[in-house]
Amino acid sequence: MEQTTMPPATVTESVDFQDRALVLTEALPYLQQYAGKTIVVKYGGNAMENDELKRSFARSVVLLKAVGINPVVVHGGGPQIGEMLNRLNLESRFVQGMRVTDSSTMDVVQMVLGGLVNKEIVSLINSNGGRAVGITGKDGRFIRAKRLKVTHKTPEMTVPEIIDIGQVGEVESIDTSIVEMLQNSDFIPVIAPIGVDDAGASYNINADLVAGKLAEALKAEKLLLLTNTQGLLSKDGELLTGLNAEQVQALIDDGTIYGGMLPKIQCALSAVGNGVNTALIIDGRVPHALLLELLTDQGVGTLITGEHVETVSGCNG
């Protein structure tokens, strides 16, 4: 029988193989460092709306679980909620960036977050070889919530005005047992940010806040917040990273951090001040951003450490 032989690799192919091998060996110390550790990921923005990014996110999460890391996914869904409200001819109103949530809107929030969005993410992870289970904070009442009080004050007012924005909540406490049970059974928890109070009322909670509080409760190794930007940028547009609490506070004071980035930074600071090793704000527009940030020397966002951080009250404010 005539033997067939493989043609010798060209120089170009050899270099490509070496590059791939280098990438794999570069990941080794990170795999060893994070083995058995919990990583909480807030999933949202472009990464949830672009098909290619959805697939790369799902495959990244599956890979992390396969190599012994425990990812926990907390997702948002603001655009999807807005789209559904429009289809139902229900008005979307916002106060200080938060959606006013009456009982009808809360029904839509639960349908979209706990149903459509949550199950799509679960399906994506499962279809890429993972074992995901979707839950909301109402399951087992593991996210206890209370109504968020929003105040408004002008220089002319002697006392602040309290604004009722309905069933918008903040995290009061988290029972981690259901998440830990799923992790120990080799499942990937996918969590919709809906909480419940002692009377059984449901609350819509900001996903960044839930991710931060959950990372604290689980004593996670890392909290990763996916955004639609490179990370935290200086006034000159340069990416800032390797920051501690004092440096972050200085950036808040001089106006570098403002607007929508401020709540994310506050959650990151709260997390590293309450037991989480590091928090990262990473660019969710980059395919496989999780793997690049966790398993390579090249980060894709802003790292915030717990150095010189005193315990802080939380990220709901």
DAJOZI-V996995 format. One record per residue. N is the residue number from 1. RES is the residue in one small letter. PSI is psi as a letter, one per 30 degrees, with the letter a starting at -180 (999 if undefined). Layout:
N;RES;PSI
N;RES;PSI
This chain:
1;m;k
2;e;k
3;q;k
4;t;k
5;t;k
6;m;k
7;p;k
8;p;k
9;a;k
10;t;l
11;v;e
12;t;e
13;e;e
14;s;e
15;v;e
16;d;e
17;f;e
18;q;e
19;d;e
20;r;e
21;a;e
22;l;e
23;v;e
24;l;e
25;t;e
26;e;e
27;a;f
28;l;e
29;p;e
30;y;e
31;l;e
32;q;e
33;q;e
34;y;f
35;a;k
36;g;f
37;k;l
38;t;k
39;i;j
40;v;k
41;v;k
42;k;j
43;y;k
44;g;a
45;g;b
46;n;e
47;a;f
48;m;f
49;e;f
50;n;k
51;d;e
52;e;e
53;l;e
54;k;e
55;r;e
56;s;e
57;f;e
58;a;e
59;r;e
60;s;e
61;v;e
62;v;e
63;l;e
64;l;e
65;k;e
66;a;f
67;v;g
68;g;g
69;i;k
70;n;j
71;p;k
72;v;k
73;v;k
74;v;k
75;h;l
76;g;a
77;g;g
78;g;e
79;p;e
80;q;e
81;i;e
82;g;e
83;e;e
84;m;e
85;l;e
86;n;e
87;r;f
88;l;g
89;n;h
90;l;k
91;e;k
92;s;k
93;r;k
94;f;k
95;v;k
96;q;h
97;g;g
98;m;k
99;r;k
100;v;k
101;t;j
102;d;a
103;s;e
104;s;e
105;t;e
106;m;e
107;d;e
108;v;e
109;v;e
110;q;e
111;m;e
112;v;e
113;l;e
114;g;f
115;g;d
116;l;e
117;v;e
118;n;e
119;k;f
120;e;e
121;i;e
122;v;e
123;s;e
124;l;e
125;i;e
126;n;e
127;s;f
128;n;g
129;g;g
130;g;l
131;r;i
132;a;k
133;v;k
134;g;k
135;i;l
136;t;l
137;g;f
138;k;f
139;d;j
140;g;g
141;r;h
142;f;f
143;i;j
144;r;k
145;a;l
146;k;l
147;r;k
148;l;k
149;k;k
150;v;k
151;t;l
152;h;k
153;k;k
154;t;l
155;p;f
156;e;f
157;m;k
158;t;e
159;v;k
160;p;l
161;e;k
162;i;k
163;i;k
164;d;j
165;i;g
166;g;b
167;q;h
168;v;k
169;g;l
170;e;l
171;v;k
172;e;e
173;s;l
174;i;k
175;d;j
176;t;f
177;s;e
178;i;e
179;v;e
180;e;e
181;m;e
182;l;e
183;q;e
184;n;f
185;s;g
186;d;g
187;f;l
188;i;j
189;p;k
190;v;j
191;i;k
192;a;k
193;p;i
194;i;k
195;g;l
196;v;k
197;d;a
198;d;f
199;a;f
200;g;g
201;a;k
202;s;l
203;y;k
204;n;k
205;i;k
206;n;k
207;a;e
208;d;e
209;l;e
210;v;e
211;a;e
212;g;e
213;k;e
214;l;e
215;a;e
216;e;e
217;a;e
218;l;f
219;k;h
220;a;l
221;e;e
222;k;k
223;l;k
224;l;k
225;l;j
226;l;k
227;t;l
228;n;g
229;t;l
230;q;f
231;g;b
232;l;k
233;l;k
234;s;l
235;k;f
236;d;g
237;g;g
238;e;k
239;l;k
240;l;k
241;t;l
242;g;h
243;l;k
244;n;a
245;a;e
246;e;e
247;q;e
248;v;e
249;q;e
250;a;e
251;l;e
252;i;e
253;d;e
254;d;g
255;g;g
256;t;e
257;i;k
258;y;l
259;g;b
260;g;f
261;m;f
262;l;e
263;p;e
264;k;e
265;i;e
266;q;e
267;c;e
268;a;e
269;l;e
270;s;e
271;a;e
272;v;f
273;g;f
274;n;h
275;g;f
276;v;k
277;n;e
278;t;l
279;a;k
280;l;k
281;i;j
282;i;l
283;d;j
284;g;f
285;r;f
286;v;k
287;p;k
288;h;h
289;a;e
290;l;e
291;l;e
292;l;e
293;e;e
294;l;e
295;l;g
296;t;l
297;d;f
298;q;j
299;g;l
300;v;h
301;g;a
302;t;k
303;l;k
304;i;k
305;t;l
306;g;g
307;e;k
308;h;h
309;v;k
310;e;l
311;t;k
312;v;l
313;s;f
314;g;a
315;c;g
316;n;f
317;g;999
